[in-house]
Amino acid sequence: MISPWSVLAGAVAAGGLAMLISELRPSPPDLGQALDRLHRTPADRTPDPDERPRWFDRIGERSVKLRGVRIPERELALIGRTPARFMAHKLLFALLGLVLPPYLVVAALVVDLELPFTLPLVVGPLLAGLLWFLPDVIVRGEAKEARVEYLHGIAAYLELVAMERAADLGPAEALRRAAAVGRGTVFRRIRDSLERAATDRLPPWDGLDSLAEELGLTPLQDLADIMRISGTDGAAVYDTLRARAKGLRGELLAEDLARANSDSERMVAPGSALTLLMTVLIVFPALYKMLN
């Protein structure tokens, strides 16, 4: 007869596993909060009583300045996640690694299984160390996907700026008009950087410089340099912008092809291994029978 304590232990383990899977699965961003954060001016960045940080964000804020902890600021800026939330995730996963081995020992005692009591002392710190670096891996993967999305948006923005310049608009106005056309995340970030530059009485390409530095996107820096030359020397940059957009699309296409080939190889490898195994299982008995 199954003990109710074993059923309870299994339910708790299943719940913890479900929570872990839900944390690992990328969740869609809150568009309302993201838009409000992007379009908020520096004077409006005072904390609102209705938007107080959650308890784990407060813990993350206190642990951001820990020595020896590298914060992937550019990757976090790409995916729109704060360093405080990143540190909260690291602490949560490390705590999970420390708590899981003692829980398994207690659950084993409930179902009349004996596990060594030294298991939590040995496995706990090791598992906590491994899970401590898990958010870094997740952030890098999400940032890689976000970077591709940003580059596609920048390629479209280059084309739009070139068209606005071909319509005899000035460099600053061309940048603003082209940014007003799009509705994606890239265009919202560009509009926000241009508005900040205008508020600080700076040229719009300085705003693009700051955004390119924050996100680590070289094509956006190239656009800022091209438009700076156009604004100071009056150079015709239509062909330059179109050529840069074409080159960026070519780079993205090459990356897509390389990724597709890599995925195809990973799909073929298990099939080849299975074919080899089946061949050995079929041929070896036949050879063994012939030799005997």
C-alpha positions in Angstrom: 0.0 0.0 0.0 1.3 3.4 -1.0 1.9 5.7 1.9 0.3 9.2 1.8 3.6 10.7 2.7 5.2 9.2 -0.4 2.3 10.6 -2.5 2.8 14.1 -0.9 6.6 13.9 -1.6 6.0 13.0 -5.2 3.6 15.8 -5.6 6.0 18.3 -4.1 8.8 17.0 -6.4 6.6 17.3 -9.5 5.6 20.8 -8.5 9.2 21.8 -8.1 10.1 20.3 -11.4 7.2 22.2 -13.1 8.4 25.5 -11.5 11.9 24.9 -12.8 10.7 24.1 -16.3 8.5 27.3 -16.3 11.5 29.4 -15.2 13.7 27.9 -18.0 11.1 28.5 -20.7 11.4 32.0 -22.2 8.3 34.0 -21.3 7.0 36.8 -23.5 7.8 40.3 -22.3 5.3 42.7 -20.7 4.8 45.1 -23.7 3.1 47.7 -21.5 5.9 48.0 -19.1 8.5 47.8 -21.8 7.0 50.6 -23.8 6.6 52.7 -20.7 10.2 52.1 -19.7 11.4 53.0 -23.2 9.5 56.2 -23.7 9.9 57.5 -20.2 12.0 60.6 -19.9 14.7 60.9 -17.2 12.5 63.2 -15.2 9.8 60.6 -15.1 12.0 57.8 -13.7 11.0 58.4 -10.1 9.6 55.2 -8.5 5.8 55.1 -8.7 4.0 53.7 -5.6 2.0 51.4 -7.9 5.2 50.1 -9.5 7.2 49.0 -6.5 9.8 46.4 -7.2 9.0 42.9 -6.1 10.7 41.3 -3.2 13.0 39.2 -5.4 13.9 42.3 -7.4 14.9 44.1 -4.2 17.1 41.1 -3.3 18.6 41.2 -6.8 19.4 44.9 -6.5 21.3 44.4 -3.3 23.4 41.6 -4.9 24.2 43.3 -8.2 27.4 44.8 -6.7 28.8 41.5 -5.5 32.4 41.2 -6.3 33.4 38.6 -8.9 30.0 38.5 -10.5 29.9 39.5 -14.2 26.7 41.2 -15.3 26.1 40.7 -19.1 24.7 44.2 -19.5 24.6 44.2 -23.3 22.8 40.9 -23.4 20.3 42.1 -20.7 19.8 45.3 -22.6 18.9 43.3 -25.8 16.3 41.3 -24.1 15.0 44.1 -21.9 15.8 42.5 -18.5 17.2 44.4 -15.6 20.4 43.3 -13.8 18.4 43.0 -10.6 16.1 40.4 -12.1 19.1 38.6 -13.5 20.8 38.4 -10.1 17.5 37.3 -8.5 17.4 34.4 -11.0 20.9 33.4 -10.2 20.2 33.4 -6.4 17.0 31.5 -6.9 18.7 28.7 -9.0 21.6 28.5 -6.5 19.2 28.1 -3.6 17.3 25.4 -5.5 20.6 23.5 -6.0 21.2 23.7 -2.2 17.7 22.6 -1.2 17.1 19.8 -3.7 19.6 17.2 -2.3 18.3 17.5 1.3 14.7 17.2 0.0 15.6 14.1 -1.9 17.1 12.6 1.3 14.0 13.3 3.3 11.7 12.0 0.5 13.8 8.8 0.4 13.3 8.3 4.1 9.5 8.7 3.7 9.4 5.9 1.1 11.8 3.7 3.3 14.9 4.2 1.2 18.2 5.0 2.8 20.4 7.6 1.2 23.7 8.7 2.8 23.3 11.8 4.9 26.5 13.2 3.5 24.8 13.5 0.1 23.5 17.1 0.6 26.9 18.2 1.9 28.7 17.0 -1.3 26.0 17.3 -4.0 24.3 20.5 -2.7 27.2 22.9 -3.3 28.1 21.3 -6.6 24.6 21.5 -7.9 24.2 25.1 -6.6 27.4 26.1 -8.4 26.1 24.6 -11.6 22.7 26.2 -11.4 24.3 29.5 -10.5 25.6 29.8 -14.0 22.4 28.6 -15.7 20.8 32.1 -16.0 24.0 33.2 -17.9 23.4 30.5 -20.4 19.7 31.4 -20.7 20.4 35.1 -21.2 23.1 34.4 -23.8 20.6 32.3 -25.8 17.8 34.8 -25.6 20.2 37.7 -26.4 21.4 35.8 -29.5 17.9 35.5 -30.9 17.1 39.2 -30.0 20.3 40.3 -31.7 19.2 38.7 -35.0 15.8 40.5 -34.7 17.6 43.8 -34.0 19.8 43.4 -37.1 16.9 42.7 -39.3 15.2 45.8 -38.0 18.4 47.9 -38.5 18.6 46.6 -42.1 15.1 47.8 -42.8 15.8 51.1 -41.0 18.9 51.7 -43.2 16.7 51.3 -46.3 14.1 53.7 -44.9 16.7 56.3 -44.1 18.1 56.0 -47.6 14.6 56.6 -49.1 14.1 59.7 -46.8 17.4 61.1 -47.9 16.5 60.5 -51.5 13.4 62.6 -50.9 15.8 65.6 -50.1 15.2 65.5 -46.3 18.0 66.5 -44.0 20.0 63.9 -42.1 18.3 64.6 -38.7 14.8 64.7 -40.2 15.5 61.5 -42.3 16.5 59.6 -39.2 13.3 60.7 -37.3 10.9 60.1 -40.2 12.3 56.7 -40.8 12.1 55.7 -37.2 8.5 56.8 -37.0 7.5 54.3 -39.7 8.3 51.1 -37.9 6.4 49.6 -34.9 8.8 46.9 -33.8 11.1 46.8 -30.8 14.1 48.1 -32.8 12.2 51.1 -34.1 10.9 51.9 -30.6 14.5 51.9 -29.2 15.7 54.0 -32.0 12.9 56.6 -31.5 13.7 56.7 -27.8 17.4 57.3 -28.4 16.6 60.1 -30.9 14.2 61.7 -28.5 16.8 61.6 -25.7 19.4 63.2 -28.0 16.9 66.0 -28.9 16.1 66.5 -25.2 19.9 66.9 -24.5 20.3 69.2 -27.5 22.6 66.7 -29.2 22.7 65.6 -32.9 20.6 62.5 -33.5 23.6 60.4 -34.5 25.0 60.9 -31.0 21.8 59.2 -29.7 22.4 56.3 -32.2 26.0 56.1 -30.9 24.7 55.7 -27.3 22.2 53.0 -28.4 24.8 51.1 -30.4 27.2 51.2 -27.4 24.5 50.0 -25.1 23.4 47.1 -27.3 26.8 46.3 -28.9 25.4 46.5 -32.4 28.1 47.6 -35.0 25.6 48.2 -37.9 23.9 50.8 -35.8 27.2 52.5 -35.1 27.9 52.4 -38.9 24.7 54.2 -39.5 25.5 56.9 -37.0 28.9 57.4 -38.6 27.4 57.7 -42.1 24.8 60.2 -41.0 27.4 62.2 -39.1 29.4 62.6 -42.3 26.2 63.5 -44.1 25.3 66.1 -41.5 28.7 67.8 -41.3 30.0 67.6 -44.9 26.7 67.4 -46.8 27.8 64.2 -48.5 25.3 62.2 -50.5 24.9 58.9 -48.6 22.0 57.2 -50.5 24.2 54.6 -52.2 26.3 54.1 -49.0 23.2 53.4 -46.9 21.8 51.0 -49.5 25.1 49.2 -49.8 25.3 48.8 -46.0 21.8 47.5 -45.8 22.5 45.0 -48.6 25.7 43.9 -46.9 23.9 43.4 -43.6 21.1 41.3 -45.2 23.9 39.2 -46.8 25.5 38.6 -43.4 22.2 37.6 -41.9 21.4 35.3 -44.8 24.8 33.6 -44.4 24.2 33.1 -40.7 20.8 31.6 -41.4 22.3 29.2 -43.9 25.1 28.2 -41.5 22.5 27.7 -38.8 20.3 25.6 -41.1 23.3 23.4 -42.1 24.2 22.9 -38.5 20.6 21.9 -37.6 20.6 19.5 -40.5 23.8 17.8 -39.4 22.4 17.4 -35.8 19.3 15.8 -37.3 21.2 13.5 -39.5 23.7 12.3 -36.8 21.2 10.5 -34.6 19.7 8.9 -37.7 23.1 7.7 -38.9 23.9 6.3 -35.5 20.6 4.4 -35.4 21.1 3.1 -38.9 24.6 1.8 -37.9 23.2 0.2 -34.8 20.4 -1.6 -36.7 22.9 -2.7 -39.3 25.2 -4.2 -36.6 22.2 -5.9 -34.9 21.1 -7.5 -38.2 24.5 -8.4 -39.7 26.3 -9.6 -36.6 23.8 -12.5 -35.9 23.9 -13.5 -39.5 27.7 -13.6 -39.6 27.8 -15.4 -36.3 25.4 -18.1 -37.7 27.5 -18.5 -40.9 30.7 -18.9 -38.9 29.1 -21.6 -36.7 
